[in-house]
Amino acid sequence: MMNAQNDPGHGHSPAAWTAVTIMLIGFTIGTVAFFFELAWLVWASAGIVLGGWIIGGIMAKAGYGVKGPKYQPKAHS
């Protein structure tokens, strides 16, 4: 069993939420573009997904990740 100090946080941080939201938007655009055979938009959406990953990493390095100093975990009720 994990104690509180070893708990990775399961991605409940502003960095994780921002990254996942951007990547979900990219995947959604890419799926619709693939359906309509818009290859340029599929590749652009792949860039959005990559951008979400990069932004999440930058935010984590800036302190908004699970163990970052700017992250304030919420108490579970």
N, C-alpha and C positions, 0 to 999 in steps of 0.2 A: 504494500500500500504506500502511496506517495504522501509525503508530508507537504505542508504549504510552501516550504522553501524550494522543493524540487518540482513543484507543479509548473508545467510550461505555460499555463494560462489558456491553452486551447484557442489562441487567436482572438481573444476578446480584447482587442485594443483598437484605437483609432487607425493605426497603420494597417492592420489586417482588414478591418472593415472597409476602409477606403480602397485598398488594393482589390479586394474581392468584388466590390461594387463596380469598379471600373472594368475589371476583367469580365464580369457577367454582362455588362453593356456591350463590350467588344464581341463576346461570343454570340449574343443575341443578334447584333448587327450582321455578323459573319454568317450566321445561320440563314437569316432572311436573304442576304446577298447571294449565298450559295443557291438557294431555292430559285432566285430570279436570274441566275447565271451571270452575275456581275463580278467577274474575276477581280477587277481592280478594287472593288469594295471589300471583297473577301480578304485581300492582302492588306488593305487599310485597317480592317478590323483586327487582323493579326498584329498589326502595329499598336493598336489600342490595347490589346491584351498584354503585349510586352511592356507598353508604357505603364499599365497598372501595376505590373510586377516591379518595375523600376521605382515608381512613386512609393509603393509600399516599403521597399527597401530603404529609400531615402528618408521616409517618415520614421521608420524604425531606428535608423542611425541618428535622427534628430531628437530621439527620446520619446517618441510616441508608440513604441513597441511595448510588448508585454512587460519587459523588465526595464524599460526606460524611465528616466526620472520625471518625465512629464505625464506619464500614464497614471491614472487614478482608478484602481479597480473598484468596482461596485460590490457592496456586500450582498451575498445571496440571502434571500429570505426563506 
